[in-house]
Amino acid sequence: MIAEVLVASLGEFANYGFKLVEADDHILELYFKEKCIARFNQNKVTIATIQDGCKNYLANIVRSI
């Protein structure tokens, strides 16, 4: 069930290669493909924050091209 919640938190970004991994009881890591791009406190992170992290990462990739 936790895995389903993590995927649901990503929304459409799950289709683009993003995933969330519970590093421990307090840390949630955001990955793009196999690269960790952000770490969050599980008790304070929101879905909007996670999705903003995905948007910002994609924007940076596009800018660097």
C-alpha positions in Angstrom: 0.0 0.0 0.0 2.9 2.4 0.7 4.2 1.9 -2.8 0.8 2.9 -4.2 0.7 6.1 -2.2 4.2 7.0 -3.3 3.3 6.5 -7.0 0.1 8.4 -6.5 2.0 11.3 -5.0 4.0 11.6 -8.2 0.9 11.8 -10.4 1.8 12.1 -14.1 5.5 12.4 -13.2 5.6 8.6 -12.5 5.3 8.1 -16.3 8.4 10.3 -17.0 10.9 8.2 -14.9 10.4 9.7 -11.5 10.1 7.5 -8.4 10.0 8.0 -4.6 12.0 5.8 -2.3 11.7 5.6 1.5 15.4 5.9 2.6 14.4 5.3 6.2 11.6 6.1 8.6 12.0 9.9 8.2 13.5 10.5 4.7 11.8 10.2 1.4 14.1 10.4 -1.7 13.0 11.6 -5.2 14.7 9.9 -8.1 14.8 10.6 -11.8 15.7 7.3 -13.4 18.5 6.1 -11.2 19.7 9.5 -9.9 18.6 10.9 -6.5 17.6 14.5 -7.1 16.0 15.4 -3.8 15.5 14.3 -0.2 12.5 15.2 1.9 11.4 14.9 5.6 8.5 12.5 5.4 6.7 14.3 8.2 6.7 17.7 6.4 6.7 17.0 2.7 3.5 17.6 0.7 2.4 16.3 -2.7 2.7 19.8 -4.1 6.4 19.9 -3.0 7.2 16.6 -4.5 5.6 17.5 -7.8 7.3 20.9 -7.8 10.6 19.1 -7.5 9.8 17.0 -10.5 8.7 20.1 -12.5 11.9 22.0 -11.5 14.1 19.1 -12.5 12.5 18.7 -15.9 12.8 22.5 -16.5 16.5 22.4 -15.6 17.1 19.5 -18.0 15.3 21.3 -20.9 17.3 24.5 -20.2 20.6 22.7 -20.3 19.9 21.3 -23.8 
